[in-house]
Amino acid sequence: MSIDAKAVRLERDSGHGRYSYTFPDATQAEMSYVERSPGIVTITHTYTPSQHRGQGVAAVLVGRAIEDFHAGGKKVIPACWLARQQFDEHPEWADLLARV
């Protein structure tokens, strides 16, 4: 399955954010993050409903977030295993890694 990054929704609320994608069956995949200090975000969680796993949807959510974080000049701590895996697969994102 291939989803368009434009179909990904972003919700933000005072230091927290969530990227989500709604499937035709009304279930949602999501990626959550927090910004605990100015300019540094931590990707804390990704979730895809079991019936939609293995299709790369969570990777699209992370990729969309990375685009936004890069545009906003933010550094990233990939605390979620999937986000860490995506950083390993995308060495071009290395400059976005926060040094903690």
Biotite code that builds the C-alpha atoms (Angstrom):
import biotite.structure as struc

atoms = struc.array([
    struc.Atom([0.000, 0.000, 0.000], chain_id="A", res_id=1, res_name="MET", atom_name="CA", element="C"),
    struc.Atom([1.164, 3.472, -0.761], chain_id="A", res_id=2, res_name="SER", atom_name="CA", element="C"),
    struc.Atom([-0.317, 6.486, 0.953], chain_id="A", res_id=3, res_name="ILE", atom_name="CA", element="C"),
    struc.Atom([0.097, 10.078, -0.028], chain_id="A", res_id=4, res_name="ASP", atom_name="CA", element="C"),
    struc.Atom([1.878, 12.142, 2.630], chain_id="A", res_id=5, res_name="ALA", atom_name="CA", element="C"),
    struc.Atom([-0.764, 14.815, 1.976], chain_id="A", res_id=6, res_name="LYS", atom_name="CA", element="C"),
    struc.Atom([-3.353, 12.457, 3.491], chain_id="A", res_id=7, res_name="ALA", atom_name="CA", element="C"),
    struc.Atom([-1.466, 12.550, 6.795], chain_id="A", res_id=8, res_name="VAL", atom_name="CA", element="C"),
    struc.Atom([-3.024, 14.802, 9.425], chain_id="A", res_id=9, res_name="ARG", atom_name="CA", element="C"),
    struc.Atom([-1.098, 16.753, 12.037], chain_id="A", res_id=10, res_name="LEU", atom_name="CA", element="C"),
    struc.Atom([-2.592, 17.732, 15.380], chain_id="A", res_id=11, res_name="GLU", atom_name="CA", element="C"),
    struc.Atom([-0.571, 19.920, 17.795], chain_id="A", res_id=12, res_name="ARG", atom_name="CA", element="C"),
    struc.Atom([-1.222, 21.026, 21.339], chain_id="A", res_id=13, res_name="ASP", atom_name="CA", element="C"),
    struc.Atom([1.296, 22.831, 23.587], chain_id="A", res_id=14, res_name="SER", atom_name="CA", element="C"),
    struc.Atom([4.419, 20.755, 23.137], chain_id="A", res_id=15, res_name="GLY", atom_name="CA", element="C"),
    struc.Atom([2.737, 17.571, 21.930], chain_id="A", res_id=16, res_name="HIS", atom_name="CA", element="C"),
    struc.Atom([1.901, 16.439, 18.444], chain_id="A", res_id=17, res_name="GLY", atom_name="CA", element="C"),
    struc.Atom([0.391, 13.581, 16.554], chain_id="A", res_id=18, res_name="ARG", atom_name="CA", element="C"),
    struc.Atom([0.583, 12.632, 12.889], chain_id="A", res_id=19, res_name="TYR", atom_name="CA", element="C"),
    struc.Atom([-2.207, 10.302, 11.802], chain_id="A", res_id=20, res_name="SER", atom_name="CA", element="C"),
    struc.Atom([-3.600, 8.519, 8.782], chain_id="A", res_id=21, res_name="TYR", atom_name="CA", element="C"),
    struc.Atom([-7.162, 7.208, 8.622], chain_id="A", res_id=22, res_name="THR", atom_name="CA", element="C"),
    struc.Atom([-7.708, 4.013, 6.644], chain_id="A", res_id=23, res_name="PHE", atom_name="CA", element="C"),
    struc.Atom([-10.895, 3.360, 4.634], chain_id="A", res_id=24, res_name="PRO", atom_name="CA", element="C"),
    struc.Atom([-12.117, 1.106, 7.491], chain_id="A", res_id=25, res_name="ASP", atom_name="CA", element="C"),
    struc.Atom([-11.911, 4.169, 9.839], chain_id="A", res_id=26, res_name="ALA", atom_name="CA", element="C"),
    struc.Atom([-8.963, 2.798, 11.871], chain_id="A", res_id=27, res_name="THR", atom_name="CA", element="C"),
    struc.Atom([-5.942, 5.049, 12.311], chain_id="A", res_id=28, res_name="GLN", atom_name="CA", element="C"),
    struc.Atom([-2.183, 4.791, 12.259], chain_id="A", res_id=29, res_name="ALA", atom_name="CA", element="C"),
    struc.Atom([-0.346, 7.378, 14.330], chain_id="A", res_id=30, res_name="GLU", atom_name="CA", element="C"),
    struc.Atom([3.027, 8.783, 15.299], chain_id="A", res_id=31, res_name="MET", atom_name="CA", element="C"),
    struc.Atom([3.297, 10.877, 18.467], chain_id="A", res_id=32, res_name="SER", atom_name="CA", element="C"),
    struc.Atom([5.964, 13.300, 19.585], chain_id="A", res_id=33, res_name="TYR", atom_name="CA", element="C"),
    struc.Atom([6.718, 15.751, 22.383], chain_id="A", res_id=34, res_name="VAL", atom_name="CA", element="C"),
    struc.Atom([8.815, 18.907, 22.416], chain_id="A", res_id=35, res_name="GLU", atom_name="CA", element="C"),
    struc.Atom([10.229, 19.079, 25.942], chain_id="A", res_id=36, res_name="ARG", atom_name="CA", element="C"),
    struc.Atom([12.843, 21.701, 25.175], chain_id="A", res_id=37, res_name="SER", atom_name="CA", element="C"),
    struc.Atom([12.827, 24.365, 22.466], chain_id="A", res_id=38, res_name="PRO", atom_name="CA", element="C"),
    struc.Atom([13.997, 23.021, 19.145], chain_id="A", res_id=39, res_name="GLY", atom_name="CA", element="C"),
    struc.Atom([14.198, 19.349, 20.212], chain_id="A", res_id=40, res_name="ILE", atom_name="CA", element="C"),
    struc.Atom([11.390, 16.874, 19.611], chain_id="A", res_id=41, res_name="VAL", atom_name="CA", element="C"),
    struc.Atom([11.186, 13.272, 20.783], chain_id="A", res_id=42, res_name="THR", atom_name="CA", element="C"),
    struc.Atom([9.309, 10.763, 18.654], chain_id="A", res_id=43, res_name="ILE", atom_name="CA", element="C"),
    struc.Atom([7.706, 8.689, 21.385], chain_id="A", res_id=44, res_name="THR", atom_name="CA", element="C"),
    struc.Atom([5.333, 6.308, 19.681], chain_id="A", res_id=45, res_name="HIS", atom_name="CA", element="C"),
    struc.Atom([4.141, 4.840, 16.406], chain_id="A", res_id=46, res_name="THR", atom_name="CA", element="C"),
    struc.Atom([1.107, 2.629, 16.000], chain_id="A", res_id=47, res_name="TYR", atom_name="CA", element="C"),
    struc.Atom([-0.539, 0.890, 13.066], chain_id="A", res_id=48, res_name="THR", atom_name="CA", element="C"),
    struc.Atom([-3.643, -1.291, 13.466], chain_id="A", res_id=49, res_name="PRO", atom_name="CA", element="C"),
    struc.Atom([-2.715, -4.969, 13.101], chain_id="A", res_id=50, res_name="SER", atom_name="CA", element="C"),
    struc.Atom([-4.685, -5.459, 9.885], chain_id="A", res_id=51, res_name="GLN", atom_name="CA", element="C"),
    struc.Atom([-2.652, -2.686, 8.192], chain_id="A", res_id=52, res_name="HIS", atom_name="CA", element="C"),
    struc.Atom([0.842, -3.496, 9.462], chain_id="A", res_id=53, res_name="ARG", atom_name="CA", element="C"),
    struc.Atom([3.678, -4.255, 7.080], chain_id="A", res_id=54, res_name="GLY", atom_name="CA", element="C"),
    struc.Atom([2.526, -1.751, 4.463], chain_id="A", res_id=55, res_name="GLN", atom_name="CA", element="C"),
    struc.Atom([4.925, 1.072, 5.360], chain_id="A", res_id=56, res_name="GLY", atom_name="CA", element="C"),
    struc.Atom([2.309, 3.450, 6.725], chain_id="A", res_id=57, res_name="VAL", atom_name="CA", element="C"),
    struc.Atom([4.200, 4.227, 9.948], chain_id="A", res_id=58, res_name="ALA", atom_name="CA", element="C"),
    struc.Atom([7.320, 4.946, 7.879], chain_id="A", res_id=59, res_name="ALA", atom_name="CA", element="C"),
    struc.Atom([5.318, 7.476, 5.853], chain_id="A", res_id=60, res_name="VAL", atom_name="CA", element="C"),
    struc.Atom([4.161, 9.144, 9.080], chain_id="A", res_id=61, res_name="LEU", atom_name="CA", element="C"),
    struc.Atom([7.733, 9.372, 10.363], chain_id="A", res_id=62, res_name="VAL", atom_name="CA", element="C"),
    struc.Atom([8.945, 10.668, 6.995], chain_id="A", res_id=63, res_name="GLY", atom_name="CA", element="C"),
    struc.Atom([6.294, 13.382, 6.929], chain_id="A", res_id=64, res_name="ARG", atom_name="CA", element="C"),
    struc.Atom([7.212, 14.420, 10.480], chain_id="A", res_id=65, res_name="ALA", atom_name="CA", element="C"),
    struc.Atom([10.902, 14.542, 9.580], chain_id="A", res_id=66, res_name="ILE", atom_name="CA", element="C"),
    struc.Atom([10.121, 16.863, 6.662], chain_id="A", res_id=67, res_name="GLU", atom_name="CA", element="C"),
    struc.Atom([8.226, 19.175, 9.017], chain_id="A", res_id=68, res_name="ASP", atom_name="CA", element="C"),
    struc.Atom([10.884, 19.028, 11.744], chain_id="A", res_id=69, res_name="PHE", atom_name="CA", element="C"),
    struc.Atom([13.608, 19.797, 9.203], chain_id="A", res_id=70, res_name="HIS", atom_name="CA", element="C"),
    struc.Atom([11.636, 22.749, 7.816], chain_id="A", res_id=71, res_name="ALA", atom_name="CA", element="C"),
    struc.Atom([11.113, 24.019, 11.364], chain_id="A", res_id=72, res_name="GLY", atom_name="CA", element="C"),
    struc.Atom([14.803, 23.744, 12.275], chain_id="A", res_id=73, res_name="GLY", atom_name="CA", element="C"),
    struc.Atom([14.151, 21.117, 14.951], chain_id="A", res_id=74, res_name="LYS", atom_name="CA", element="C"),
    struc.Atom([16.417, 18.313, 16.133], chain_id="A", res_id=75, res_name="LYS", atom_name="CA", element="C"),
    struc.Atom([14.982, 14.853, 16.790], chain_id="A", res_id=76, res_name="VAL", atom_name="CA", element="C"),
    struc.Atom([15.371, 12.154, 19.432], chain_id="A", res_id=77, res_name="ILE", atom_name="CA", element="C"),
    struc.Atom([13.957, 8.927, 17.940], chain_id="A", res_id=78, res_name="PRO", atom_name="CA", element="C"),
    struc.Atom([12.836, 7.170, 21.152], chain_id="A", res_id=79, res_name="ALA", atom_name="CA", element="C"),
    struc.Atom([10.437, 4.844, 19.323], chain_id="A", res_id=80, res_name="CYS", atom_name="CA", element="C"),
    struc.Atom([12.004, 1.706, 17.804], chain_id="A", res_id=81, res_name="TRP", atom_name="CA", element="C"),
    struc.Atom([10.433, 2.347, 14.405], chain_id="A", res_id=82, res_name="LEU", atom_name="CA", element="C"),
    struc.Atom([11.709, 5.933, 14.319], chain_id="A", res_id=83, res_name="ALA", atom_name="CA", element="C"),
    struc.Atom([15.219, 4.682, 15.201], chain_id="A", res_id=84, res_name="ARG", atom_name="CA", element="C"),
    struc.Atom([14.946, 2.129, 12.394], chain_id="A", res_id=85, res_name="GLN", atom_name="CA", element="C"),
    struc.Atom([13.892, 4.857, 9.950], chain_id="A", res_id=86, res_name="GLN", atom_name="CA", element="C"),
    struc.Atom([16.880, 6.997, 10.954], chain_id="A", res_id=87, res_name="PHE", atom_name="CA", element="C"),
    struc.Atom([19.139, 3.985, 10.333], chain_id="A", res_id=88, res_name="ASP", atom_name="CA", element="C"),
    struc.Atom([17.592, 3.544, 6.879], chain_id="A", res_id=89, res_name="GLU", atom_name="CA", element="C"),
    struc.Atom([17.895, 7.271, 6.036], chain_id="A", res_id=90, res_name="HIS", atom_name="CA", element="C"),
    struc.Atom([21.456, 8.443, 6.678], chain_id="A", res_id=91, res_name="PRO", atom_name="CA", element="C"),
    struc.Atom([20.523, 11.754, 5.028], chain_id="A", res_id=92, res_name="GLU", atom_name="CA", element="C"),
    struc.Atom([18.547, 12.524, 8.206], chain_id="A", res_id=93, res_name="TRP", atom_name="CA", element="C"),
    struc.Atom([21.655, 12.294, 10.426], chain_id="A", res_id=94, res_name="ALA", atom_name="CA", element="C"),
    struc.Atom([21.940, 16.082, 10.730], chain_id="A", res_id=95, res_name="ASP", atom_name="CA", element="C"),
    struc.Atom([18.537, 16.133, 12.439], chain_id="A", res_id=96, res_name="LEU", atom_name="CA", element="C"),
    struc.Atom([19.601, 13.843, 15.284], chain_id="A", res_id=97, res_name="LEU", atom_name="CA", element="C"),
    struc.Atom([19.747, 15.621, 18.632], chain_id="A", res_id=98, res_name="ALA", atom_name="CA", element="C"),
    struc.Atom([22.947, 15.017, 20.554], chain_id="A", res_id=99, res_name="ARG", atom_name="CA", element="C"),
    struc.Atom([21.906, 14.149, 24.093], chain_id="A", res_id=100, res_name="VAL", atom_name="CA", element="C"),
])
